[in-house]
Amino acid sequence: MQTSTQTTTSQQSAKKQESVGKHLLSFAVMIVLTAIAFAAVGLKIIPNHLVIPVLLVMAAIQVFLQLFTFMHLDQKGSLFPIIFIFAGIFVAIVSAFGIFMLL
């Protein structure tokens, strides 16, 4: 019984260590993306007509990183939240497109 408890404890410790490393790496990537976006706009590195598309792409990358890292959507049993999130994104896109067409 003692060995199974030790194995479970070591597995939990390894999983926690992996999770911490994953969170820190994801956080670092998000900080770098934010710094790149800030520099691109502030220093006018990107041409004016490409600023918004580039910022939207970097924002989308950050959203997915946050969803899958900090909201644990990459774990088992998270199918329904993923379905609802993508359904919400679809509704938002359709609504934005409809409003744009009305203008």
C-alpha positions as YAML, in Angstrom:
chain: A
units: angstrom
residues:
- id: 1
  name: MET
  ca: [0.00, 0.00, 0.00]
- id: 2
  name: GLN
  ca: [2.87, 2.31, 0.76]
- id: 3
  name: THR
  ca: [4.32, 2.04, -2.76]
- id: 4
  name: SER
  ca: [1.02, 2.91, -4.47]
- id: 5
  name: THR
  ca: [0.69, 6.00, -2.26]
- id: 6
  name: GLN
  ca: [4.24, 7.04, -3.13]
- id: 7
  name: THR
  ca: [3.60, 6.43, -6.83]
- id: 8
  name: THR
  ca: [0.40, 8.48, -6.74]
- id: 9
  name: THR
  ca: [2.17, 11.29, -4.88]
- id: 10
  name: SER
  ca: [5.08, 11.33, -7.33]
- id: 11
  name: GLN
  ca: [2.67, 11.30, -10.30]
- id: 12
  name: GLN
  ca: [0.75, 14.23, -8.83]
- id: 13
  name: SER
  ca: [3.99, 16.10, -8.19]
- id: 14
  name: ALA
  ca: [5.18, 15.51, -11.77]
- id: 15
  name: LYS
  ca: [1.82, 16.58, -13.16]
- id: 16
  name: LYS
  ca: [1.83, 19.74, -11.02]
- id: 17
  name: GLN
  ca: [5.38, 20.55, -12.14]
- id: 18
  name: GLU
  ca: [4.36, 20.06, -15.78]
- id: 19
  name: SER
  ca: [1.33, 22.30, -15.26]
- id: 20
  name: VAL
  ca: [3.39, 25.06, -13.68]
- id: 21
  name: GLY
  ca: [5.89, 24.96, -16.51]
- id: 22
  name: LYS
  ca: [3.11, 25.02, -19.08]
- id: 23
  name: HIS
  ca: [1.47, 27.99, -17.38]
- id: 24
  name: LEU
  ca: [4.73, 29.94, -17.19]
- id: 25
  name: LEU
  ca: [5.60, 29.23, -20.83]
- id: 26
  name: SER
  ca: [2.14, 30.28, -21.98]
- id: 27
  name: PHE
  ca: [2.30, 33.43, -19.87]
- id: 28
  name: ALA
  ca: [5.72, 34.29, -21.33]
- id: 29
  name: VAL
  ca: [4.44, 33.81, -24.88]
- id: 30
  name: MET
  ca: [1.47, 36.09, -24.13]
- id: 31
  name: ILE
  ca: [3.76, 38.78, -22.71]
- id: 32
  name: VAL
  ca: [5.99, 38.58, -25.80]
- id: 33
  name: LEU
  ca: [2.96, 38.84, -28.12]
- id: 34
  name: THR
  ca: [1.73, 41.87, -26.18]
- id: 35
  name: ALA
  ca: [5.17, 43.51, -26.39]
- id: 36
  name: ILE
  ca: [5.33, 42.83, -30.14]
- id: 37
  name: ALA
  ca: [1.87, 44.34, -30.65]
- id: 38
  name: PHE
  ca: [2.78, 47.39, -28.57]
- id: 39
  name: ALA
  ca: [6.07, 47.87, -30.42]
- id: 40
  name: ALA
  ca: [4.43, 47.36, -33.83]
- id: 41
  name: VAL
  ca: [1.93, 50.13, -33.16]
- id: 42
  name: GLY
  ca: [4.15, 52.46, -31.15]
- id: 43
  name: LEU
  ca: [7.18, 52.30, -33.41]
- id: 44
  name: LYS
  ca: [5.14, 52.06, -36.64]
- id: 45
  name: ILE
  ca: [6.96, 48.91, -37.72]
- id: 46
  name: ILE
  ca: [3.92, 47.58, -39.59]
- id: 47
  name: PRO
  ca: [2.25, 49.57, -42.40]
- id: 48
  name: ASN
  ca: [-0.99, 51.28, -41.38]
- id: 49
  name: HIS
  ca: [-3.23, 49.08, -43.51]
- id: 50
  name: LEU
  ca: [-1.87, 45.90, -41.84]
- id: 51
  name: VAL
  ca: [-1.94, 47.01, -38.20]
- id: 52
  name: ILE
  ca: [-5.49, 45.88, -37.38]
- id: 53
  name: PRO
  ca: [-5.25, 42.46, -39.10]
- id: 54
  name: VAL
  ca: [-1.91, 41.71, -37.42]
- id: 55
  name: LEU
  ca: [-3.23, 42.78, -34.01]
- id: 56
  name: LEU
  ca: [-6.35, 40.64, -34.47]
- id: 57
  name: VAL
  ca: [-4.27, 37.58, -35.34]
- id: 58
  name: MET
  ca: [-2.03, 38.07, -32.29]
- id: 59
  name: ALA
  ca: [-5.11, 38.63, -30.10]
- id: 60
  name: ALA
  ca: [-6.68, 35.41, -31.41]
- id: 61
  name: ILE
  ca: [-3.49, 33.50, -30.59]
- id: 62
  name: GLN
  ca: [-3.59, 34.91, -27.05]
- id: 63
  name: VAL
  ca: [-7.26, 33.99, -26.63]
- id: 64
  name: PHE
  ca: [-6.59, 30.37, -27.59]
- id: 65
  name: LEU
  ca: [-3.54, 30.21, -25.33]
- id: 66
  name: GLN
  ca: [-5.60, 31.52, -22.43]
- id: 67
  name: LEU
  ca: [-8.51, 29.17, -23.09]
- id: 68
  name: PHE
  ca: [-6.43, 26.05, -23.38]
- id: 69
  name: THR
  ca: [-3.85, 26.88, -20.72]
- id: 70
  name: PHE
  ca: [-5.63, 28.73, -17.95]
- id: 71
  name: MET
  ca: [-9.17, 27.38, -18.45]
- id: 72
  name: HIS
  ca: [-7.88, 23.79, -18.89]
- id: 73
  name: LEU
  ca: [-9.80, 23.15, -22.09]
- id: 74
  name: ASP
  ca: [-7.14, 20.69, -23.19]
- id: 75
  name: GLN
  ca: [-8.14, 18.23, -20.45]
- id: 76
  name: LYS
  ca: [-10.63, 15.39, -20.72]
- id: 77
  name: GLY
  ca: [-14.27, 16.20, -20.18]
- id: 78
  name: SER
  ca: [-14.12, 19.72, -21.56]
- id: 79
  name: LEU
  ca: [-15.97, 19.06, -24.82]
- id: 80
  name: PHE
  ca: [-19.13, 20.97, -23.91]
- id: 81
  name: PRO
  ca: [-17.36, 24.18, -22.86]
- id: 82
  name: ILE
  ca: [-15.38, 24.07, -26.11]
- id: 83
  name: ILE
  ca: [-18.59, 23.61, -28.14]
- id: 84
  name: PHE
  ca: [-20.26, 26.53, -26.38]
- id: 85
  name: ILE
  ca: [-17.21, 28.78, -26.78]
- id: 86
  name: PHE
  ca: [-17.00, 28.10, -30.52]
- id: 87
  name: ALA
  ca: [-20.77, 28.54, -30.87]
- id: 88
  name: GLY
  ca: [-20.44, 31.92, -29.16]
- id: 89
  name: ILE
  ca: [-17.60, 32.90, -31.47]
- id: 90
  name: PHE
  ca: [-19.71, 31.86, -34.47]
- id: 91
  name: VAL
  ca: [-22.69, 33.92, -33.26]
- id: 92
  name: ALA
  ca: [-20.41, 36.92, -32.65]
- id: 93
  name: ILE
  ca: [-18.92, 36.69, -36.14]
- id: 94
  name: VAL
  ca: [-22.34, 36.35, -37.80]
- id: 95
  name: SER
  ca: [-23.68, 39.26, -35.74]
- id: 96
  name: ALA
  ca: [-20.69, 41.47, -36.53]
- id: 97
  name: PHE
  ca: [-20.98, 40.64, -40.22]
- id: 98
  name: GLY
  ca: [-24.71, 41.44, -40.16]
- id: 99
  name: ILE
  ca: [-24.14, 44.77, -38.46]
- id: 100
  name: PHE
  ca: [-21.35, 45.57, -40.92]
- id: 101
  name: MET
  ca: [-23.68, 44.80, -43.85]
- id: 102
  name: LEU
  ca: [-26.34, 47.15, -42.41]
- id: 103
  name: LEU
  ca: [-23.89, 50.04, -42.41]
...
